[in-house]
Amino acid sequence: MSHWTPAQALAQLHAEGSEFSALFRHGSLEVEFYKPNKVDRQQPHTRDELYVIATGHGQFIVQGRECRVGPGDVLFVPAGAEHRFYGFSEDFGTWVFFYGPQGGESA
């Protein structure tokens, strides 16, 4: 069984000195935890992804569409899409689930 809490993921981030940490892989699924430091510098990814906001709140933009986000919110980002978080609280952190083939799954 694999089990993580936001606190465990944050502890691993701090230990690694990184803004993101890969926690689990199975088949095409990769689970990470991401906590940007003041600015989200992400670039488009090569696979589809889901974000599940774990802590904090902020704003999110993907393909020109914006929304407010908070704990429990789920966001889908297709492979190759420009996206970022902004105006997020200091305690903001999100689970990231990458899956499927390079280039994303077909609609």
Phi and psi in degrees as GROMACS dihedral restraints (atoms count N, CA, C in turn):
[ dihedral_restraints ]
;  ai    aj    ak    al  type     phi  dphi    fc
    3     4     5     6     1  -112.6    20    10
    4     5     6     7     1   133.5    20    10
    6     7     8     9     1  -148.1    20    10
    7     8     9    10     1   130.0    20    10
    9    10    11    12     1  -136.4    20    10
   10    11    12    13     1   146.0    20    10
   12    13    14    15     1  -109.8    20    10
   13    14    15    16     1   160.2    20    10
   15    16    17    18     1   -55.4    20    10
   16    17    18    19     1   -37.8    20    10
   18    19    20    21     1   -63.2    20    10
   19    20    21    22     1   -41.3    20    10
   21    22    23    24     1   -65.9    20    10
   22    23    24    25     1   -41.9    20    10
   24    25    26    27     1   -63.9    20    10
   25    26    27    28     1   -41.9    20    10
   27    28    29    30     1   -64.1    20    10
   28    29    30    31     1   -39.5    20    10
   30    31    32    33     1   -62.3    20    10
   31    32    33    34     1   -40.0    20    10
   33    34    35    36     1   -66.9    20    10
   34    35    36    37     1   -40.8    20    10
   36    37    38    39     1   -57.3    20    10
   37    38    39    40     1   -47.8    20    10
   39    40    41    42     1   -63.1    20    10
   40    41    42    43     1   -41.1    20    10
   42    43    44    45     1   -63.1    20    10
   43    44    45    46     1   -36.0    20    10
   45    46    47    48     1   -85.6    20    10
   46    47    48    49     1   -13.4    20    10
   48    49    50    51     1    64.6    20    10
   49    50    51    52     1    38.1    20    10
   51    52    53    54     1  -128.8    20    10
   52    53    54    55     1   167.0    20    10
   54    55    56    57     1   -89.9    20    10
   55    56    57    58     1   -16.7    20    10
   57    58    59    60     1  -139.5    20    10
   58    59    60    61     1   153.6    20    10
   60    61    62    63     1  -142.4    20    10
   61    62    63    64     1   128.7    20    10
   63    64    65    66     1   -77.6    20    10
   64    65    66    67     1   125.1    20    10
   66    67    68    69     1  -107.7    20    10
   67    68    69    70     1   -29.9    20    10
   69    70    71    72     1  -159.6    20    10
   70    71    72    73     1   142.6    20    10
   72    73    74    75     1  -136.0    20    10
   73    74    75    76     1   138.9    20    10
   75    76    77    78     1  -156.4    20    10
   76    77    78    79     1   117.8    20    10
   78    79    80    81     1    57.9    20    10
   79    80    81    82     1  -129.1    20    10
   81    82    83    84     1   -87.3    20    10
   82    83    84    85     1    -5.8    20    10
   84    85    86    87     1   -82.2    20    10
   85    86    87    88     1   131.7    20    10
   87    88    89    90     1  -129.7    20    10
   88    89    90    91     1   127.5    20    10
   90    91    92    93     1  -109.0    20    10
   91    92    93    94     1   129.1    20    10
   93    94    95    96     1  -130.2    20    10
   94    95    96    97     1   165.6    20    10
   96    97    98    99     1  -120.7    20    10
   97    98    99   100     1   136.3    20    10
   99   100   101   102     1  -129.2    20    10
  100   101   102   103     1   127.4    20    10
  102   103   104   105     1  -134.9    20    10
  103   104   105   106     1    93.7    20    10
  105   106   107   108     1   -65.2    20    10
  106   107   108   109     1   149.9    20    10
  108   109   110   111     1  -102.8    20    10
  109   110   111   112     1    94.6    20    10
  111   112   113   114     1    70.8    20    10
  112   113   114   115     1   -40.0    20    10
  114   115   116   117     1  -134.3    20    10
  115   116   117   118     1   134.6    20    10
  117   118   119   120     1   -87.5    20    10
  118   119   120   121     1   110.6    20    10
  120   121   122   123     1  -101.9    20    10
  121   122   123   124     1    19.9    20    10
  123   124   125   126     1   -59.6    20    10
  124   125   126   127     1   149.2    20    10
  126   127   128   129     1  -111.5    20    10
  127   128   129   130     1   161.8    20    10
  129   130   131   132     1   -55.2    20    10
  130   131   132   133     1   144.5    20    10
  132   133   134   135     1   -99.3    20    10
  133   134   135   136     1   159.8    20    10
  135   136   137   138     1   -88.1    20    10
  136   137   138   139     1    -7.0    20    10
  138   139   140   141     1  -127.0    20    10
  139   140   141   142     1   160.0    20    10
  141   142   143   144     1   -63.4    20    10
  142   143   144   145     1   153.3    20    10
  144   145   146   147     1  -149.8    20    10
  145   146   147   148     1   153.8    20    10
  147   148   149   150     1  -119.3    20    10
  148   149   150   151     1   140.0    20    10
  150   151   152   153     1  -109.9    20    10
  151   152   153   154     1   139.3    20    10
  153   154   155   156     1  -124.8    20    10
  154   155   156   157     1   112.1    20    10
  156   157   158   159     1   -67.5    20    10
  157   158   159   160     1   125.3    20    10
  159   160   161   162     1   -96.1    20    10
  160   161   162   163     1   -45.5    20    10
  162   163   164   165     1  -142.5    20    10
  163   164   165   166     1   153.9    20    10
  165   166   167   168     1    75.2    20    10
  166   167   168   169     1  -168.2    20    10
  168   169   170   171     1  -151.6    20    10
  169   170   171   172     1   167.1    20    10
  171   172   173   174     1   176.1    20    10
  172   173   174   175     1  -159.3    20    10
  174   175   176   177     1  -117.9    20    10
  175   176   177   178     1   153.1    20    10
  177   178   179   180     1  -137.3    20    10
  178   179   180   181     1   140.2    20    10
  180   181   182   183     1  -131.2    20    10
  181   182   183   184     1   133.6    20    10
  183   184   185   186     1  -143.3    20    10
  184   185   186   187     1   127.5    20    10
  186   187   188   189     1    48.6    20    10
  187   188   189   190     1    43.0    20    10
  189   190   191   192     1    79.6    20    10
  190   191   192   193     1    -2.4    20    10
  192   193   194   195     1  -102.5    20    10
  193   194   195   196     1   131.9    20    10
  195   196   197   198     1  -117.8    20    10
  196   197   198   199     1   151.5    20    10
  198   199   200   201     1  -157.0    20    10
  199   200   201   202     1   158.1    20    10
  201   202   203   204     1   -82.2    20    10
  202   203   204   205     1   145.8    20    10
  204   205   206   207     1  -132.6    20    10
  205   206   207   208     1   151.4    20    10
  207   208   209   210     1  -155.5    20    10
  208   209   210   211     1   178.9    20    10
  210   211   212   213     1   -50.9    20    10
  211   212   213   214     1   131.9    20    10
  213   214   215   216     1    92.6    20    10
  214   215   216   217     1   -15.7    20    10
  216   217   218   219     1   -68.3    20    10
  217   218   219   220     1   144.2    20    10
  219   220   221   222     1  -118.4    20    10
  220   221   222   223     1   131.8    20    10
  222   223   224   225     1  -126.9    20    10
  223   224   225   226     1   133.4    20    10
  225   226   227   228     1  -104.1    20    10
  226   227   228   229     1   135.9    20    10
  228   229   230   231     1  -129.9    20    10
  229   230   231   232     1   117.5    20    10
  231   232   233   234     1   -70.6    20    10
  232   233   234   235     1   152.9    20    10
  234   235   236   237     1   -51.9    20    10
  235   236   237   238     1   136.6    20    10
  237   238   239   240     1    84.6    20    10
  238   239   240   241     1    -5.7    20    10
  240   241   242   243     1   -80.1    20    10
  241   242   243   244     1   135.1    20    10
  243   244   245   246     1   -67.2    20    10
  244   245   246   247     1   133.6    20    10
  246   247   248   249     1  -160.3    20    10
  247   248   249   250     1   157.3    20    10
  249   250   251   252     1  -168.9    20    10
  250   251   252   253     1   159.9    20    10
  252   253   254   255     1   -99.2    20    10
  253   254   255   256     1   147.7    20    10
  255   256   257   258     1  -151.9    20    10
  256   257   258   259     1   162.9    20    10
  258   259   260   261     1    58.3    20    10
  259   260   261   262     1    30.4    20    10
  261   262   263   264     1   -88.6    20    10
  262   263   264   265     1   154.2    20    10
  264   265   266   267     1   -72.1    20    10
  265   266   267   268     1   160.9    20    10
  267   268   269   270     1   -60.5    20    10
  268   269   270   271     1   -30.0    20    10
  270   271   272   273     1   -91.1    20    10
  271   272   273   274     1    10.6    20    10
  273   274   275   276     1   -64.1    20    10
  274   275   276   277     1   134.5    20    10
  276   277   278   279     1  -156.9    20    10
  277   278   279   280     1   147.4    20    10
  279   280   281   282     1  -141.2    20    10
  280   281   282   283     1   143.8    20    10
  282   283   284   285     1   -76.0    20    10
  283   284   285   286     1   144.1    20    10
  285   286   287   288     1  -127.7    20    10
  286   287   288   289     1   129.1    20    10
  288   289   290   291     1  -119.7    20    10
  289   290   291   292     1   106.6    20    10
  291   292   293   294     1   -91.9    20    10
  292   293   294   295     1   141.1    20    10
  294   295   296   297     1  -155.6    20    10
  295   296   297   298     1   165.5    20    10
  297   298   299   300     1    79.2    20    10
  298   299   300   301     1  -174.5    20    10
  300   301   302   303     1   -79.6    20    10
  301   302   303   304     1   163.1    20    10
  303   304   305   306     1   -55.1    20    10
  304   305   306   307     1   136.5    20    10
  306   307   308   309     1    89.7    20    10
  307   308   309   310     1    -9.1    20    10
  309   310   311   312     1    87.1    20    10
  310   311   312   313     1   168.3    20    10
  312   313   314   315     1   -84.4    20    10
  313   314   315   316     1   149.7    20    10
  315   316   317   318     1   -72.6    20    10
  316   317   318   319     1   153.1    20    10
